[in-house]
Amino acid sequence: MGLPVSFEFFPPKTPEGVEKLRAVRQQLYPLKPEFCSVTYGAGGSTQEGTFNTVRDILAESVPAASHFSCIGATKTSVREQLATLKAMGVKRLVALRGDLPSGYGAGGEFHYASDLVAFIRSETGDDFHIEVAAYPEVHPQAKSPESDLQAYVTKVRAGAHSAITQYFYNSDAYFRFVDDAYKLGADVPVVPGIMPITSSTQLMRFSDASGAEIPRWIRLRLQAFGDDTASIKAFGLDVVTDLCDQLRNGGVPALHFYTMNQSVATLEIANRLQLS
């Protein structure tokens, strides 16, 4: 039973990293991704790397989506970047507020992702398919779950075509979020973001930063494995495959894998789900 997939990569910082990511992409392409997205550093610090990676993916005849952050952006800078991306052949953007670099005030002409979405739509019409972020377990900086849901609805009303979620390991949180959003009229497709578990220290660090919850039973099992990486990976594959299976049975539109520029875990999960 197939299900569309997409992959997220981050721009490599070294020539070796560029080559390694090229090999990883070739390993993942047999899964026929709908698109591959490329992240964008705080304050646009990786913009050149982002655009270079997007160019590479497009040159491999795969649709590429560029992350697009509004921190520190001006209408002029956004116009220029949109023109560049359009000329490159990009058809999809992931519009985000972006992470505030440390010691950074709320500069720029856009305060929220919804402002950026509205501006892109007013400037470019339907030239781009606009993705926004969704937080089934509530954005870490949100004042309340209600205000977070409202912020999401505002992004959809501003012109988003679909959403990709922060990763999670509790499918109930996803289905509840989608139900709540649909009740408020935000009925665009919400694609779950999937984070394979390959290292417990890395997962704990990301989750503390992003507000994604690691259920206690998963956390305790990972801690019990200690440095036994083989057991961590085997357990992670079981947990994440089972999660994807629950999501598929619940009728999700697609799965978006946070690959961390690796292919092994994503390929194995896709294989177990018979997605290829």
Secondary structure, DSSP 8 states (H G I E B T S, - for coil): ----EEEEE---SSHHHHHHHHHHHHHHGGG--S-EEE---GGGTTHHHHHHHHHHHHHTT--EEEEEE-TT--HHHHHHHHHHHHHHT--EEEEE-----TT--S-SS--SHHHHHHHHHHHHTTSSEEEEEE-TT--TT-S-HHHHHHHHHHHHHTT--EEEE---S-HHHHHHHHHHHHHTT--S-EE-EE-----HHHHHHHHHHH-----HHHHHHHHHHTT-HHHHHHHHHHHHHHHHHHHHHTT-S-EEEE-TT--HHHHHHHHHTT--
